[in-house]
Every structure is written in structure tokens, then in C-alpha cells.
Amino acid sequence: MKINDVQFNCDLEDIITELQSQLALNHIQLLQKKRDTSKDIMIQCPYHGNGQESNPSAGISKKDGTFHCFACNEVHSLQEVISHCFGHHEDAFGRWGWKWLNKNFSSVSVEYRKEIEIDCRRNTDVVTTHNDISYISEEELDSYRYFHPYMYKRRLTDEIIELFDIGYDKNTDCITFPIRDINGNTLFIARRSVKTKYFNYPQGVEKPLYGIYELYQLEQFPKEVIVCESMLDALTAWVYGKYAVALNGLGNELQFKQLRELSCRKLILATDNDDAGQKARKRIKEHIKNKIITEYQLPERKKDLNELEFTEFENLLEIF
């Protein structure tokens, strides 16, 4: 089905069925009745009568998703209707509903994140310090501020996407990860292909701990921090309510120094469940002597944290 000239991998019936299901799960008594016609799916109008009319009076076009109520004459896009049903009544352009469509139906479309504001963005132009260090400009970061369905496939949430300023580069078809120093300056952009397991980092860069800036923006520094190999693993921990950093490799001298200086007493190692991951754990233990260090024992057939469901993550065995 096409909505706003964007092709979704489903038909309108699938969208309405999923919408009804999620509304019911959230105890929202809207769109409970529907019936099919040749051109439209008829539903109860959520804009009049508290959405509780006896017979569906509104139609949603199977062609383009346009909503039209024949009783109250409200006309909206499908994404505006979705936003309204979930209580986002001030969302005039249906941005929330558009995110919902992308998240649930894996469209190949992307949505510009222009409305997002993040306190940790410091730069408005390329900044050069007295040490001649060049940072990524706000203008370049803004060119990547799009949502992409792949983000949700990797368990990311809107809150985490915004906090870490994760974006999408149309030119390379990659998710973008700004790599920040402890002061919030963006040192470089890491990329992950949405089609393969390909990661890209600029040549010759020294990688800091990914997520270190966000840790120091918390109101209270956590007592324990999880150490992962990849950014997606660390972000999965944040989604699940824990705090983590990523090495983006097996660890370097800068990262070991930053780990020693973290304002926490304990590190939990959660590198990959393979030989390289074991090597990274060994290196960390050799270089970090001022912390309590434990490890997460990943399930046998799981490679990393990003593969874990929430219940699996909650039940990870922590070993000394």
C-alpha cells in the first residue's frame, strides 16, 4: 500500500487490524468496529461521539489511506488519525503516526527528524580547538537526522534514537552513530549498513568509549556500567533500562583510561559470545585494576546483547 507516495509492505486491512490490536492493548476504546467495502474500510469515527457510534460512519481509502467521516466531515491522513487515536491531538502533521507506521510495517521510507531537540548537541559549525581538532558540524549532523525502519529492527526506541542522535545517511544507505568525546563534541561518524553487517569508521581515528558523554549527563552517575563490544549492544542495554558503553572493538589505551576514570565502582563485561569477545574481556581485566569486574554469561546460542529479548536480558547470569 502507498501512503504519501511511500510503499509499505502491507495492505490497509493489515494496518487497521494492528491498529485495533494496539489500541485495545492500551485500553483505548476506539476503532473497535470496522467493515470492508470495495474502495474503503469503514470504521467508527474517533472525532465525534467519543468514537462510540453504533455503525462505522468513516471511511479510510484503500488507495492512499485518506480518512473521511461522512457524518462529521472530518478529513485527515492515516498518520494523523493514528496520532489522534493514541492521544497525540496536537500532532497536526501526524509525525507520531508516521513513526508508528514505519515501526510496525517496515517501510523502506525514512522520516526527517527536524523537530527533535537534544541538549547535548554543542556544535553549530565545524569547530577547531586550540589543538587543531576538527569536530563534525551541526549542519552535517542535521543532514542525517532521519528515522529508518532498521533502527526499530535493532530494538532501538525513539527516546534512545534522539538521546544518541542516531540518524540515517541516504547516500551510503547506512545508520549513522555520532561518536562524541566526554564534552559532547562529535569527533567522527560511525556507520552501519541497513542491508549487511558492515560497519565503517574513518581511517586513523582513535575510538573513545561510545556512550561516555551520555553517562555523564545523567543526574546521578550509575554504580555499575556494562561494557560491550558494539554500539548496538550498548544501546540495547540503555533500552532495557541499564547503562552501558561500547568499545567498537577489543579496547584501546584511551578506552582503558576512560574506564578507569568512570565514576562507578563496578564494570559488567558483556562483550560478544565468541573468541574475540573473550579476548576483549581478558584485555579489560588486565588494564583495569581499580574496579569490581564481573561478567554476563550470555545464553549459548546468543552472540551479543542485541540478540536478547528483554526477559533474556533480565535473567542474564552475572559471574565473577
Phi, psi and omega in degrees: 000141178258132174230124183054041180065017176250130183273124175255149184272058181191175171247174185298325179301318179298318182295313182295319179299315179293322179297315178300318182296314182289327176296317180296319179298331179266011178059037176255114186270069177229156177055035184284338180241142175208159173212152187264139170232179185293324184250335186229163162254121182273133181224165172292134181286126179277000186261348177219159179061027182057021177071018187244028180296152184292319181237136180304125181247358183246145178243142172246122186294132176289343183282312186221006177080008180292133179261134176215121177268125182279351179265312184251357176066019172292135178232127182212164170283162180299319181294328176292322178295317180298314178303313182299316183297328180268013173091008179267067189290336181271000182277081189298330183257005176069032182297318179298317179296327178293319176299318180300316179298314180297318183293322187268341186232015168048046173296153176274007180282165174231153181239131181291137185259037186301329186281353186281134175240131180233126184298332188279000177281119187257329195263139173251341176216176172296125183254134174243122181276180179293344176266012179060038174266123180265132179254158177292135184282157174299325179298317179293316178302321181296331180289347180255359189280074177232150168274149175219141182304332181300328179302318182285330176296333179264023171075010180284153176246165179302321182297317180288322177301317181287317182300317182265003177057041180287138184223195181220129179259108183297327185292324181254357182057046183231149168283140182250140180234104175297129178260113187255152169275181186294342179266000178094000176285137181275113184282316179196174181249125170265149183231146176229123180298142177276355183248335182228183178269019185286122172253146179227133174232145177301146181292141172080006181275148173264122186275122170279176173295128175282125180101359183293322179296316182296325177301317184281357174269352179292150179299324177223128183293136183292154180284338179220147181228134177275138178248119182245169173279306189255159179298319182296325177294315179298318180294325176300318177299317178299317179301322183274007173094010176247169182247137187211160171232163180233145178274332189054045182153208183256005177104140176229177185298320178299315181294321178296320177298316179295322178296319179297327185271354179301142183276051178224161181268339192224140172243137175247118183277127181222045177287174188299154182274060179208184183297318180297319179296321177294323177296319179297319179298318180297317180297319180297314180298326180289328187261342184246111183244357185252017179230155165285128183237123173237178180225148168270132175266105183287149175304150189307319186261014178251128184279323186204178183297326184295343179273352186272137167287164184302316182295324177294319179296315181298330184261014178300137178276126179260123184242155180257000000 
